[in-house]
Amino acid sequence: MREYYHSELDEVVNQLVTMSDSVQVAVRDATTALLDANLAAAEHVISGDVRIDAMHDQLETRCFTLLARQAPVAGELRIIVAAMQVIADLGRTGDLAAHIAETARRRYPEKAVPDVLVATFHRMSVVAEAMISKAGRTLAERDLEEAHTLPEDDEEMDNLRNEQFRMLASPNWKDSVEAAVDAALLGRYYERIADHAVAMGRRIIYIITGNSPEGEDWPTT
């Protein structure tokens, strides 16, 4: 019976990896919609968020079922609880990708990002995608060393965000207030995507070791 239970836990982890892959693609397509004013890509991300939400609900239900089926021992309970937290992080990241796509759709046929900010947003998207991919790999491969590098990636995202703020507050800013508001919100979306990736890394380390990493680089949410 316990062997079957463990195989069910392994399948939850496998599905989490699949979900992380879907979320990574959503972030990539949302960025394409944003920077290229690509309406088809925006619609694809927005409609695809329904599928990500469905994956979220199915995995969450599966975890509740595993909790209810029989009393899990400490290691099993640790995996289930941490997995449910990762599910939530991935669901929120999918929502953030949809928010980015919605902004692109709202500004179409114009580009939502002024030319002066295109380079920083492109780099933010690269960092965000890489962090989601890394979180998925650490879960699939139980790679603790790679998981511990996520806060370093997040630091680059924070630096890019600060650079954006400096540009928005500069007296040389020539675009509209509306464009500045859009840019500030979009930058926040990418920043939050990175935060969720770091949170996933923290939870994955907990799944593997039973201990949560400590320190200011590891936010609790």
Backbone as numpy.savetxt, mean C-alpha at the origin, in Angstrom:
# Nx Ny Nz CAx CAy CAz Cx Cy Cz
-5.57 -33.15 12.01 -6.39 -31.94 12.01 -5.54 -30.68 12.01
-4.47 -30.70 12.83 -3.61 -29.51 12.89 -2.88 -29.30 11.57
-2.54 -30.42 10.90 -1.86 -30.30 9.62 -2.75 -29.58 8.61
-4.04 -29.94 8.60 -4.99 -29.27 7.72 -5.12 -27.80 8.09
-5.15 -27.53 9.39 -5.26 -26.15 9.87 -4.07 -25.32 9.39
-2.89 -25.92 9.46 -1.68 -25.20 9.02 -1.70 -24.97 7.52
-2.24 -25.93 6.77 -2.33 -25.72 5.33 -3.29 -24.59 5.00
-4.33 -24.44 5.81 -5.27 -23.33 5.64 -4.58 -21.99 5.93
-3.75 -21.97 6.96 -2.99 -20.76 7.28 -2.03 -20.41 6.14
-1.38 -21.42 5.60 -0.46 -21.18 4.48 -1.21 -20.60 3.28
-2.43 -21.07 3.06 -3.22 -20.58 1.93 -3.62 -19.11 2.15
-3.89 -18.73 3.39 -4.18 -17.32 3.69 -2.98 -16.46 3.33
-1.78 -16.92 3.70 -0.57 -16.16 3.38 -0.39 -16.07 1.87
-0.63 -17.15 1.16 -0.51 -17.14 -0.30 -1.48 -16.15 -0.93
-2.69 -16.10 -0.42 -3.68 -15.18 -0.95 -3.32 -13.73 -0.63
-2.68 -13.53 0.52 -2.19 -12.18 0.84 -1.15 -11.72 -0.17
-0.28 -12.62 -0.57 0.73 -12.28 -1.58 0.05 -11.91 -2.89
-0.96 -12.68 -3.28 -1.72 -12.38 -4.49 -2.40 -11.02 -4.39
-2.97 -10.73 -3.24 -3.63 -9.45 -3.03 -2.62 -8.30 -3.12
-1.43 -8.51 -2.56 -0.41 -7.45 -2.62 0.01 -7.19 -4.06
0.06 -8.24 -4.88 0.39 -8.06 -6.30 -0.69 -7.22 -6.99
-1.94 -7.49 -6.69 -3.04 -6.72 -7.29 -2.99 -5.27 -6.87
-2.67 -5.03 -5.62 -2.59 -3.66 -5.13 -1.43 -2.91 -5.77
-0.30 -3.60 -5.94 0.85 -2.98 -6.60 0.49 -2.55 -8.02
-0.20 -3.40 -8.76 -0.63 -3.06 -10.12 -1.59 -1.87 -10.09
-2.47 -1.83 -9.10 -3.41 -0.71 -8.99 -2.68 0.61 -8.79
-1.64 0.61 -7.96 -0.86 1.84 -7.74 -0.15 2.25 -9.02
0.41 1.28 -9.73 1.10 1.57 -10.98 0.14 2.17 -12.01
-1.04 1.56 -12.16 -2.01 2.05 -13.14 -2.57 3.41 -12.74
-2.74 3.63 -11.45 -3.23 4.93 -10.98 -2.23 6.03 -11.32
-0.96 5.72 -11.20 0.07 6.70 -11.55 0.06 6.99 -13.04
-0.12 5.95 -13.85 -0.24 6.15 -15.30 -1.42 7.07 -15.61
-2.55 6.83 -14.95 -3.72 7.68 -15.15 -3.42 9.12 -14.76
-2.68 9.27 -13.67 -2.41 10.61 -13.13 -1.44 11.40 -14.01
-0.33 10.78 -14.36 0.72 11.52 -15.05 0.50 11.63 -16.56
-0.29 10.71 -17.12 -0.53 10.72 -18.57 -1.94 11.17 -18.94
-2.75 11.54 -17.93 -4.16 11.87 -18.17 -4.82 10.74 -18.95
-4.63 9.54 -18.46 -5.11 8.33 -19.14 -6.44 7.91 -18.49
-7.53 8.26 -19.15 -8.85 7.99 -18.59 -9.13 6.50 -18.48
-8.71 5.72 -19.47 -8.95 4.27 -19.43 -8.26 3.64 -18.22
-7.03 4.07 -17.95 -6.31 3.54 -16.79 -7.01 3.92 -15.50
-7.51 5.16 -15.43 -8.22 5.60 -14.23 -9.47 4.76 -13.98
-10.24 4.54 -15.04 -11.46 3.74 -14.90 -11.13 2.30 -14.50
-10.03 1.78 -15.03 -9.62 0.41 -14.71 -9.29 0.29 -13.23
-8.59 1.27 -12.68 -8.24 1.23 -11.26 -9.49 1.36 -10.39
-10.35 2.28 -10.75 -11.55 2.52 -9.94 -12.46 1.30 -9.93
-12.67 0.69 -11.09 -13.50 -0.52 -11.14 -12.80 -1.69 -10.47
-11.47 -1.74 -10.60 -10.70 -2.83 -9.98 -10.68 -2.77 -8.47
-10.95 -1.59 -7.90 -10.97 -1.48 -6.45 -12.07 -2.34 -5.85
-13.14 -2.55 -6.61 -14.22 -3.43 -6.14 -13.69 -4.86 -5.96
-12.83 -5.28 -6.89 -12.26 -6.63 -6.80 -11.30 -6.73 -5.62
-10.52 -5.68 -5.39 -9.62 -5.69 -4.23 -10.42 -5.72 -2.93
-11.51 -4.95 -2.89 -12.37 -4.98 -1.70 -12.96 -6.37 -1.48
-13.32 -7.06 -2.58 -13.85 -8.41 -2.46 -12.79 -9.36 -1.91
-11.54 -9.21 -2.38 -10.45 -10.03 -1.86 -10.27 -9.77 -0.37
-10.35 -8.50 0.01 -10.25 -8.12 1.42 -11.32 -8.84 2.25
-12.56 -8.76 1.80 -13.67 -9.34 2.56 -13.55 -10.86 2.64
-13.18 -11.50 1.53 -13.05 -12.96 1.53 -11.95 -13.43 2.45
-10.80 -12.73 2.41 -9.69 -13.12 3.28 -10.02 -12.87 4.74
-10.67 -11.75 5.02 -11.04 -11.45 6.40 -12.00 -12.51 6.94
-12.98 -12.89 6.11 -13.92 -13.93 6.53 -13.20 -15.25 6.76
-12.24 -15.55 5.91 -11.48 -16.79 6.06 -10.71 -16.80 7.38
-10.15 -15.65 7.74 -9.42 -15.56 9.01 -10.36 -15.73 10.19
-11.54 -15.12 10.13 -12.51 -15.28 11.22 -12.92 -16.75 11.35
-13.09 -17.41 10.20 -13.45 -18.83 10.21 -12.36 -19.66 10.87
-11.10 -19.35 10.57 -9.99 -20.09 11.18 -9.95 -19.86 12.70
-10.30 -18.66 13.12 -10.34 -18.39 14.55 -11.45 -19.19 15.23
-12.58 -19.32 14.53 -13.74 -19.95 15.14 -13.72 -21.47 15.06
-12.97 -22.00 14.10 -13.02 -23.44 13.83 -12.51 -24.25 15.01
-11.39 -23.85 15.54 -10.83 -24.50 16.73 -9.87 -23.52 17.37
-9.60 -23.72 18.65 -8.76 -22.77 19.38 -7.34 -22.82 18.85
-6.87 -21.74 18.20 -5.50 -21.74 17.69 -4.49 -21.59 18.82
-3.37 -22.26 18.69 -2.29 -22.10 19.67 -1.57 -20.79 19.37
-0.59 -20.45 20.20 0.01 -19.12 20.14 0.54 -18.75 18.76
1.32 -19.65 18.14 1.89 -19.34 16.84 0.84 -19.17 15.78
-0.20 -20.01 15.82 -1.29 -19.91 14.85 -2.08 -18.62 15.03
-2.35 -18.30 16.29 -3.10 -17.07 16.58 -2.32 -15.84 16.11
-1.01 -15.88 16.30 -0.16 -14.78 15.86 -0.28 -14.57 14.35
-0.25 -15.65 13.59 -0.35 -15.55 12.14 -1.70 -14.98 11.73
-2.77 -15.48 12.34 -4.11 -15.04 11.95 -4.32 -13.56 12.25
-3.96 -13.14 13.45 -4.18 -11.74 13.84 -3.33 -10.81 12.98
-2.06 -11.14 12.77 -1.20 -10.30 11.95 -1.68 -10.29 10.51
-2.15 -11.44 10.01 -2.65 -11.51 8.65 -3.86 -10.59 8.47
-4.74 -10.54 9.46 -5.90 -9.66 9.37 -5.48 -8.19 9.32
-4.41 -7.85 10.01 -3.90 -6.48 9.96 -3.30 -6.17 8.58
-2.60 -7.15 8.00 -2.04 -6.96 6.66 -3.17 -6.82 5.64
-4.23 -7.61 5.80 -5.39 -7.50 4.92 -5.93 -6.07 4.95
-6.05 -5.51 6.14 -6.56 -4.14 6.28 -5.63 -3.14 5.60
-4.32 -3.31 5.78 -3.35 -2.40 5.16 -3.45 -2.45 3.64
-3.58 -3.65 3.09 -3.69 -3.79 1.64 -5.00 -3.20 1.13
-6.09 -3.39 1.88 -7.36 -2.81 1.47 -7.31 -1.30 1.43
-6.69 -0.70 2.44 -6.56 0.76 2.47 -5.65 1.26 1.36
-4.61 0.51 1.06 -3.72 0.91 -0.04 -4.46 0.87 -1.37
-5.29 -0.15 -1.57 -6.11 -0.19 -2.77 -7.04 1.00 -2.87
-7.60 1.40 -1.74 -8.47 2.58 -1.72 -7.70 3.85 -2.10
-6.47 3.95 -1.61 -5.64 5.12 -1.94 -5.33 5.17 -3.43
-5.06 4.02 -4.02 -4.84 3.98 -5.47 -6.08 4.45 -6.21
-7.25 4.05 -5.72 -8.50 4.49 -6.33 -8.68 6.00 -6.19
-8.29 6.57 -5.05 -8.38 8.02 -4.85 -7.51 8.76 -5.87
-6.31 8.22 -6.12 -5.42 8.84 -7.10 -6.07 8.79 -8.48
-6.63 7.64 -8.83 -7.29 7.49 -10.13 -8.51 8.41 -10.25
-9.24 8.58 -9.17 -10.41 9.47 -9.19 -10.00 10.91 -9.45
-8.88 11.32 -8.88 -8.37 12.67 -9.14 -8.01 12.83 -10.61
-7.34 11.81 -11.15 -6.99 11.85 -12.58 -8.24 11.94 -13.44
-9.27 11.18 -13.09 -10.51 11.20 -13.88 -11.22 12.55 -13.75
-11.19 13.11 -12.57 -11.87 14.40 -12.35 -11.24 15.52 -13.16
-9.93 15.47 -13.35 -9.23 16.54 -14.07 -9.12 16.27 -15.57
-9.46 15.08 -16.00 -9.39 14.74 -17.43 -10.26 15.70 -18.25
-9.80 16.16 -19.43 -8.62 15.71 -20.19 -7.32 16.42 -19.79
-7.39 17.31 -18.81 -6.17 17.94 -18.33 -5.41 16.98 -17.41
-4.13 17.21 -17.26 -3.34 16.44 -16.30 -3.51 17.06 -14.91
-3.68 16.21 -13.92 -3.89 16.69 -12.56 -2.61 17.19 -11.92
-1.46 16.79 -12.46 -0.17 17.16 -11.89 0.52 18.19 -12.77
0.84 19.36 -12.23 1.60 20.36 -13.01 2.96 19.81 -13.43
3.45 20.31 -14.54 4.73 19.80 -15.07 5.86 19.87 -14.06
5.86 20.90 -13.23 6.96 21.09 -12.30 7.02 19.98 -11.24
5.90 19.26 -11.04 5.85 18.22 -10.02 5.88 16.80 -10.60
5.91 16.68 -11.90 5.84 15.36 -12.52 6.99 14.47 -12.06
8.19 14.99 -12.02 9.35 14.17 -11.66 9.24 13.62 -10.24
8.80 14.46 -9.29 8.70 13.98 -7.91 7.57 12.97 -7.77
6.46 13.19 -8.46 5.38 12.22 -8.38 5.77 10.89 -9.03
6.51 10.97 -10.10 6.98 9.73 -10.74 7.86 8.95 -9.77
8.77 9.65 -9.11 9.66 8.97 -8.17 8.87 8.43 -6.98
7.89 9.17 -6.50 7.06 8.69 -5.40 6.35 7.39 -5.78
5.87 7.34 -7.02 5.17 6.13 -7.47 6.13 4.95 -7.54
7.35 5.20 -8.01 8.35 4.13 -8.09 8.66 3.58 -6.70
8.84 4.49 -5.75 9.13 4.07 -4.37 7.95 3.31 -3.78
6.74 3.82 -4.00 5.54 3.18 -3.44 5.37 1.77 -3.99
5.49 1.63 -5.31 5.35 0.30 -5.93 6.41 -0.66 -5.39
7.63 -0.18 -5.29 8.72 -1.03 -4.82 8.48 -1.48 -3.38
7.92 -0.60 -2.57 7.67 -0.95 -1.16 6.56 -2.00 -1.05
5.51 -1.86 -1.85 4.45 -2.86 -1.83 4.99 -4.21 -2.30
5.78 -4.17 -3.37 6.39 -5.40 -3.88 7.29 -6.04 -2.83
8.06 -5.22 -2.15 8.97 -5.75 -1.13 8.20 -6.38 0.02
7.12 -5.74 0.44 6.30 -6.30 1.51 5.73 -7.65 1.09
5.27 -7.75 -0.15 4.76 -9.02 -0.64 5.82 -10.10 -0.69
7.03 -9.73 -1.14 8.12 -10.71 -1.20 8.53 -11.19 0.18
8.59 -10.27 1.13 8.99 -10.67 2.49 7.98 -11.65 3.06
6.72 -11.46 2.72 5.69 -12.37 3.20 5.83 -13.73 2.53
6.05 -13.73 1.21 6.14 -14.98 0.46 7.40 -15.76 0.80
8.50 -15.04 1.01 9.81 -15.69 1.16 10.32 -15.69 2.60
9.54 -15.10 3.51 9.94 -14.99 4.92 11.32 -14.33 5.03
11.49 -13.25 4.28 12.79 -12.58 4.20 12.85 -11.43 5.20
13.37 -11.71 6.38 13.42 -10.71 7.44 14.36 -9.55 7.08
15.47 -9.87 6.45 16.46 -8.84 6.12 15.83 -7.78 5.21
15.09 -8.22 4.21 14.47 -7.26 3.30 13.36 -6.47 4.00
12.63 -7.14 4.86 11.56 -6.45 5.60 12.12 -5.28 6.41
13.31 -5.47 6.95 13.90 -4.43 7.79 14.39 -3.21 6.99
14.39 -3.31 5.66 14.81 -2.15 4.86 13.64 -1.23 4.51
12.41 -1.63 4.82 11.26 -0.81 4.45 11.27 0.59 5.07
11.68 0.75 6.34 11.74 2.12 6.88 12.70 3.02 6.11
13.78 2.47 5.56 14.69 3.28 4.76 14.00 3.79 3.49
13.20 2.91 2.87 12.44 3.32 1.70 11.44 4.42 2.06
10.83 4.26 3.22 9.85 5.25 3.68 10.49 6.61 3.91
11.75 6.59 4.33 12.46 7.86 4.53 12.61 8.61 3.21
12.88 7.88 2.12 12.96 8.53 0.83 11.61 9.13 0.45
10.53 8.41 0.72 9.20 8.93 0.43 8.94 10.21 1.22
9.33 10.22 2.49 9.14 11.42 3.31 9.94 12.60 2.75
11.14 12.32 2.27 11.96 13.39 1.69 11.32 13.94 0.41
10.75 13.07 -0.39 10.06 13.52 -1.61 8.84 14.36 -1.25
8.14 13.96 -0.22 6.97 14.71 0.25 7.39 16.10 0.72
8.49 16.17 1.46 8.98 17.47 1.92 9.40 18.35 0.76
10.01 17.73 -0.24 10.40 18.48 -1.44 9.16 19.07 -2.12
8.11 18.30 -2.19 6.87 18.81 -2.78 6.33 20.00 -2.01
6.34 19.91 -0.69 5.85 21.03 0.12 6.65 22.30 -0.15
7.96 22.13 -0.28 8.80 23.32 -0.56 8.43 23.94 -1.90
8.16 23.10 -2.89 7.78 23.61 -4.20 6.41 24.29 -4.17
5.47 23.69 -3.43 4.13 24.28 -3.33 4.14 25.61 -2.60
5.05 25.74 -1.62 5.12 26.97 -0.83 6.05 28.02 -1.43
6.72 27.66 -2.51 7.69 28.58 -3.11 7.00 29.77 -3.77
7.60 30.94 -3.68 7.06 32.10 -4.39 7.10 31.92 -5.91
7.84 30.92 -6.37 7.93 30.65 -7.81 6.79 29.77 -8.32
5.90 29.35 -7.41 4.78 28.51 -7.83 3.87 29.29 -8.76
3.67 28.81 -9.97 2.92 29.54 -10.99 1.55 28.95 -11.29
1.29 27.75 -10.76 0.01 27.12 -11.06 -1.07 27.57 -10.08
-2.28 27.11 -10.29 -3.43 27.57 -9.52 -3.43 27.01 -8.10
-4.26 27.63 -7.26 -4.47 27.12 -5.91 -5.09 25.73 -5.98
-6.02 25.54 -6.91 -6.65 24.24 -7.10 -5.62 23.15 -7.40
-4.66 23.47 -8.26 -3.60 22.51 -8.59 -2.74 22.22 -7.36
-2.51 23.23 -6.55 -1.71 23.04 -5.33 -2.44 22.13 -4.34
-3.75 22.31 -4.22 -4.54 21.46 -3.32 -4.52 20.02 -3.81
-4.72 19.84 -5.11 -4.65 18.49 -5.68 -3.30 17.84 -5.39
-2.24 18.59 -5.62 -0.89 18.06 -5.42 -0.65 17.68 -3.96
-1.13 18.51 -3.05 -0.95 18.22 -1.63 -1.68 16.94 -1.23
-2.90 16.77 -1.73 -3.66 15.56 -1.42 -3.03 14.33 -2.06
-2.63 14.46 -3.30 -2.01 13.33 -4.00 -0.71 12.90 -3.32
0.07 13.88 -2.91 1.30 13.56 -2.20 1.02 12.81 -0.91
-0.06 13.20 -0.24 -0.46 12.51 0.99 -0.87 11.07 0.71
-1.55 10.84 -0.41 -1.95 9.48 -0.76 -0.73 8.58 -0.92
0.28 9.07 -1.65 1.49 8.26 -1.85 2.22 8.05 -0.53
2.25 9.07 0.29 2.90 8.95 1.59 2.22 7.88 2.44
0.89 7.86 2.40 0.15 6.87 3.18 0.35 5.45 2.63
0.47 5.33 1.30 0.77 4.02 0.72 2.08 3.48 1.30
3.09 4.34 1.36 4.37 3.93 1.93 4.23 3.57 3.41
3.44 4.34 4.14 3.22 4.04 5.56 2.60 2.66 5.74
1.63 2.34 4.89 1.00 1.02 5.00 1.99 -0.10 4.67
2.89 0.15 3.72 3.90 -0.86 3.40 4.82 -1.11 4.59
5.19 -0.04 5.28 6.03 -0.19 6.48 5.27 -0.96 7.55
3.98 -0.63 7.71 3.17 -1.34 8.70 3.08 -2.83 8.36
2.95 -3.13 7.06 2.91 -4.53 6.65 4.23 -5.22 6.98
5.34 -4.53 6.74 6.64 -5.10 7.08 6.74 -5.42 8.56
6.23 -4.52 9.38 6.25 -4.74 10.83 5.44 -5.98 11.19
4.28 -6.11 10.58 3.41 -7.24 10.91 3.98 -8.55 10.38
4.65 -8.49 9.22 5.25 -9.70 8.66 6.40 -10.18 9.54
7.19 -9.25 10.05 8.25 -9.63 10.99 7.65 -10.30 12.22
6.52 -9.78 12.66 5.84 -10.37 13.82 5.34 -11.78 13.50
4.80 -11.96 12.29 4.34 -13.29 11.87 5.50 -14.29 11.93
6.67 -13.86 11.44 7.81 -14.79 11.31 8.49 -15.05 12.65
8.67 -13.99 13.46 9.49 -14.10 14.67 8.71 -14.12 15.97
7.50 -13.59 15.94 6.74 -13.45 17.18 7.08 -12.20 17.94
7.97 -11.36 17.39 8.35 -10.11 18.02 8.17 -8.95 17.04
7.68 -7.83 17.56 7.53 -6.64 16.72 8.80 -5.81 16.78
9.27 -5.31 15.63 10.45 -4.44 15.65 10.12 -3.15 16.38
11.10 -2.64 17.11 10.90 -1.43 17.89 11.70 -0.27 17.31
11.38 0.94 17.74 12.13 2.11 17.32 11.27 3.08 16.55
11.75 4.30 16.41 10.97 5.37 15.79 10.75 5.13 14.30
11.57 4.28 13.69 11.41 3.99 12.26 10.23 3.05 11.99
9.70 2.45 13.04 8.63 1.47 12.86 7.34 1.98 13.47
6.51 2.70 12.69 5.24 3.19 13.22 4.32 2.04 13.56
3.45 2.26 14.54 2.53 1.21 14.95 1.29 1.16 14.07
1.07 2.18 13.23 -0.09 2.17 12.33 0.35 2.57 10.96
